[in-house]
Amino acid sequence: QVQLVESGGGLVQVGGSLRLSCAASGRTLSRYYMGWFRQAPGKEREFVAAIGWNSGSTYYADSVKGRFTISRDVAKNMVYLQMNSLKPEDTAVYYCAAQYQEGGGTVVVDSRVRYASWGQGTQVTVSS
């Protein structure tokens, strides 16, 4: 299992920026896809962004495309989510997650059931 610890959440005004960090440990992350999900009160946990650890390929939900950027630091085993132009609807608990990709099958990055490892979450609040 991969252990994940998020940090970087907080309170920010509309239009502001935050960078979330996710520290991964316990496994070599080659063949993993790392994702960010979020959950607002009373809502389902939803996909935000993902990145292939080896390829660096990135994937985004339409709601954050152009505003959020996911990246990883291979040497430090870190995943980041840079969030710009934040909106009140971005308010949620943000979770880092890891999905192991076996073989050469099709990768599904936007389904939370595909991810076996999760962090504890970090709160992001955008005030208007």
Salt bridges, closest charged atoms under 4 A:
GLU44 OE1 - ARG112 NH2 2.83
GLU46 OE2 - ARG38 NE 2.62
ASP62 OD1 - LYS65 NZ 3.13
ASP90 OD1 - ARG38 NH1 2.89
ASP90 OD2 - ARG67 NH1 2.76
